[in-house]
Amino acid sequence: MTIDQRNPPHRPTPFAYLDMDRLRRNLSRMQTIADRHGVALRPHIKTHKSIDIARLQLALGAIGVTASKPSEALPFIRAGAPSLLLAFPIIKAERLRRLLALAAEHRTATTFILDSEAGADALAEAAQQAGRIVDVHIKIDVGLGRVGVLPASSALTNLGQVVARNPKLRLTGLISHAGHGYGATSPSILAQIARQERLLMLETRERLGSLDLPLRLTVGSTPTVLATEDFSGIDEIRPGNYALFDLTAQRLGVAREDEIALCVVATVVARNSQHYIIDAGSKALTSDLGPHSSGGLAGFGRVLLTDGQNIGTRLTVSRLSEEHGFVPREDTDLPIGTRLLVLPNHSCPVVNLYDRLVISDKPEEDLTVSARGALN
């Protein structure tokens, strides 16, 4: 099924509508890239939070999944994910008690990240409590300035030695996230950020060569992966947003509008001389202007009209209340009751607002947002 501007599913609005044809094409596109370049694909499930979609990714050839918080990972371990990378720093051992027990029960291989000795201590304590050795990757800051060790810092070599000496930790790789790529203002700048990420990761591995360990390099971010032509030396990619895409991906030039698989269906519930008022506000669309507050977009979503006389007209959600969205009328004249499709700025937080993703008029076909609200 494709998004039909004339006849979206007839369900109470607002709801999150997933175009399965576009989703499948997006998943196949990324798996093809991974296969062509000989890198493993470990998609980040924070975008869709859906076991059903993860199963599609695994069936196509993904080697496992990436998750953020422990609670987000649990449903995917229960569902049989063969391996899991938890891409968030853990600084308290108790945060991993349930996860490690469940992973052992379901035989899910796990890898964790760290960027500090405090993180190493917490992971070692969790491993001790679980009676096992845990695999860890050191997080490298390649430019986002969020989490990670700077590649040229003495902290990197010191941390590498600390981890390598700890009998409860097995240092298996280096991990990066070039999230600053979301702020790129042109395809050439995005490609430059992607090239720099790869080179920094290669140089970082060289700096840790004295440890004599086979360190895997895993890089992430949908935009930088899609802007990369040379994956030499990279072992694994961890994009997430590619499954659904959004207006940010279109702005960056890595997706077309007709590849955006997620939208919110809303209804015009009031109108005045300046605006249509729709029943989707910040609780249905989020007020996110883009990943990492990257912005670069006008408003809070692009509106596609669904009545036959206005097909192709593009409006914008300019303001949000909690339950209401404001859509400037421009040169249109839509009656109350008109249903609209709203393409999101950033699909990841939109999914987290809904229990289910609608794919048709049949409720039994809805996809469950398995890890909705899993924030700890």
N, C-alpha and C positions, 0 to 999 in steps of 0.2 A: 504494500500500500504506500502511496506517496501522499504528501500533504496536498489536499484538494481545497483550494481557496474557496470554492463554491459550496462544499459540503463536508466540513470537518466532522468528526464523530459527534453525535447528538447526545451529549452527556451534560450534567449540570456544570456550569462554569464557576470559577476558573479551574482548569485542570492542565496537567502537563501531558502534552501529546508527543509521542515518539513515532517517527516515521521509520518503520522496520527496514524498508528497502534501502534508505539512505544509511541507516546504521550498519547494515551488512556490507554495503559498499565501502564505508569508511573503515570498518574492521579489516576487510580484505586488502584495502590499499596499504595499511600499515604493515600487515603481515607480509605482503609482497616485498615491501621495502626491506624488512628485516631479513627475509630469505635471500633476496638478491645480494645483499651486502654481507651475508654470513654472520649476522649478529643475532643474539637471542632477544626475544621480545617478552618483557615482563610488564604488562600494562598496569597503570595505576588505576585502581578501582574507585578512588575518591570522586571521580567524575560521575559515574553512573550508580555506584553503590548497589548494584544489582547482581545477584547470583546468576540470574538468567543470562545476562549479557556477558558475565565472566565466563560462563560455560561456552558461549559462542566463541569468545576469544581463545580459550584453551583448545577448542575443537579445531580452530584454524591453525594452531601451532604455537601459541604462547606457552612458555615453559612454566609459568606460575603467575602470581599476582603481586602487586605492590599495594600496600595500604599505609595509611597515616597513623592513626591511633590504635592501640590494642583492641578497644571495643569494636572498631570498624573491621578489624581483621577476623574476629571470631566467627561471624556467619560464613565467611569464605573457607575457613578451616573446617567447620562443620560440614560444609557442602563438598569437601573433598579436594580442595586446591592442593596440587602436589607440592608446591613450595611457595613460601611467602617471604617477602622483604618488607620489614617494617621501617619505613623511611621517615622516622621522627625520633629525635633524641630522647632516650629514656634516662632519667636521673634518680628514679626510685625503684628499687628492686621489686616491690610489691605490685607494681604496675604490670608485671609480666607473669605473675603466678598462674592466673587462669589460662593465659595464652599458651605458656609452655606446657601445661598439663594437657590442654586440649590438642595441641600440636602433636604431643607424644601419643595420645589416644588415636588420632587420625593419621599418624605417620606423615605429617606435613613438615617438610624441611623448612627451617626458619633461619633468617639472617637479620641482624639488627645493625643500626648505625650508631656512631658516637663521634664526638668532636672535642671531648675533654676527658681528663682523668676522672672527674666525678661520674661521667657516663660510663667509663670503663669499670669503675668500682661497683656501680649499680648493676651492670650487666654480669659482672663476675659474681656478685652476691646472688642474683637471680639464678645463675647457672649452678651455683653451689647448692642452693635450696632445692633445685630441680634434679640434682644429681647428674649433671651432664656438662658437656662443653658446648659453648654456643659460638656460632660463626658471626663475625662482625666485619663491617666495612667502615673505614674512616671517611667522614663527610668532608669534602673539600669545597671551600668557597671560591667559585670561579667568577664571581662578580656581582652576585645578587646582594651580598652583605647581610645575609640572614643567619643561617646556621652553617658552620663549617670552619675548618682550619685553612689559613692562607697557605697557598702552595709553597711559597718561598720562605716561610717562617721557621724559626727554630722549634716552635711548638709542634710542627708536623713531625719532625724526626724524633723529638722527645716522646710524643704520644705513640708513635709507631713502636718505639722500643718498649714503652710501658705495656702496650697491648701484647706485643710478641712475647714478653716475659711472663705474662699472666697464664697460669696453667688452665684456667677455666675459660679462656678466650682463644679463639682461633681466628687470626687476622686473614681474611680471605679476599678483600678487595677495597677499592676506593670508589666513592659515589659522589656525583655532582648533580646540581640542578641549576641550569642557566636561566632562571626565571626572569632575569633582567631582560631577556629577549622579548618578553611581552611588551616592553616599552619601546621597542624598535620603531623607528619612523619610516623605514624603507626596507624592501627585501634585501638590499645589499648590506645594510647594517645588521639585519638579522643573520644573514649568512656569515658575516664577520664574527659575530658573537658565537655562532656555532663552531666556527673554525678555531676560535680562541679557546673554547671549552675543551675541545679535543686535544689541542696542543698542551694546554695546562695539565690535563690529566695524564698525558704521556710523560711530561716532564716530572710530575709529582711521583709517578711510579718509579722513574729513574732515580729520584732523590732517595727513595726508600729501598734502593737496590741492595744495600748492605744487609738488609733483613733476610735476603735470600728466600723470599716467599713468592709464590705464583699469584700475584694480586690481580683480580679481575677488575676491569674498568666498566662502570655502569653510569650512563648519562641519561638525563631525562628532559622533559619539556617538549610538548607537541610541536611548537613552532621551530625550535632549533633542530629537532630530528628531521622535520620536513624540509628544512633549509640546508641540511647537510648532504654533501655529495661524496665525501670521503670519510668512511668509518674505520679506516686503518688503525688497528691497535685497540679499538673499542670492542668489548665483549658483549655488552647488553644495553638495551635501550628501555626506558620506562615512561613513555608518553601516556597520558590519560585522556586529555580533552579531545583527542582525535576521534573517539567513538561517536561523540555528539556534535562537536564543533559549536561555534557561536559567532556573534558579530565581531568579537575580538580576533578570532581566527581569520575571518574575512578581511578585517582591516589590515592584518599583517600579510595578507596575500597567500596564505597557506590553505585556504578553503574558499569555495564559491558559496553564494547564498543558497544554491540548490543542493549543497552538501550538508547544510545545517539540519540535523536530524531531530532536534528538540525545539518545541515551541510551547507557548502557553496559550490556550484558547480562552478568550474572555468575551464578555458581552457588554454592549453599550447600555448602561442602566439610567443615564441621564444625559442631558445636553444643555448647553447654554450658548450664548453668542460667540464664545471663543473656543470652547472645548467640548469634546465628547468625554464623558466620565464612564470608565469601564470598571468592572468588578474585580480587577486584579491590581493590587497595590504592592507595597513592599513585602507583604507576607506571601505573595504569589510570584513576584518577579525578582525580589531582592533589590537593594539599592546599590549593588556592586557595579562599579564603573569599569571593571576589568580585573584580571588577575594581578595581585600585588599592587592594587590601586593604580594600575597602568593608565587607565583612562583612554583618551583619544577618541571617544565616541560621544555623540550628542544624545542626551537623554538616557532612558532606562529600557530601551527595547524598540525594535522596528516593527511597525504595525502593517500587516498585509490585510487589505480589505477582502471580505468574503462575499460581498454582493456582486451580482453579475455585471452591473454597470460601471464598477470601479476596479475591476481586476487590473493588477499591476500598479495601482497607486500605492505610494509608500508614505506613511505617516510615522510619527515618533511619539513615544510616551515621554512627555517632557517633565512631569512631576509625579510624585507618589505620596499618597497617604497610606496608612496601614492597609486599608481595604479598598482603596480607590486609586485609579490611575487617571491622569489628565492627558488627553490626546488633542493637540491643537487641530482644529477642523480644516485648516488650509482652505482649499476650494471645493470641499466635499459637503454633502448634505445627507448624512446617514440617519435613519430613523432609530429611535430607541428599540432595543431588541436585536440590533445587528450584531452578529458574532464576528470576532476578529481573531487573527493569529498574531501573536507577539513573539518575534525572534529575540532571544535573550542576549544581553551583553556578554554574560559569562554563564555557561550552562551548569558548571559544577555546583554553585550554591543554590541554583534553582531546583535541581533534582532533590537536594536535601530538604526542601520545603514540602515535599509531597510523599505520601505513603505509597502511591502507585503511579506507574507510567501507563497512560492510556494508549492503546495501539489500534483500537477499533470500537465499534458500537457495543461490543460484547464484554461486559465486566469480567467474565471468567478468563478473558485473554489478557487482562492487565498484567504488567510486570511489577512485582513487588520491589520497592526500594529497600532492600534487605538490611542495609546499615544506616538507615535514616536516623539522624540525631546521635550517631555514635561518635561522640566528641572527646572521649577520655580513654 
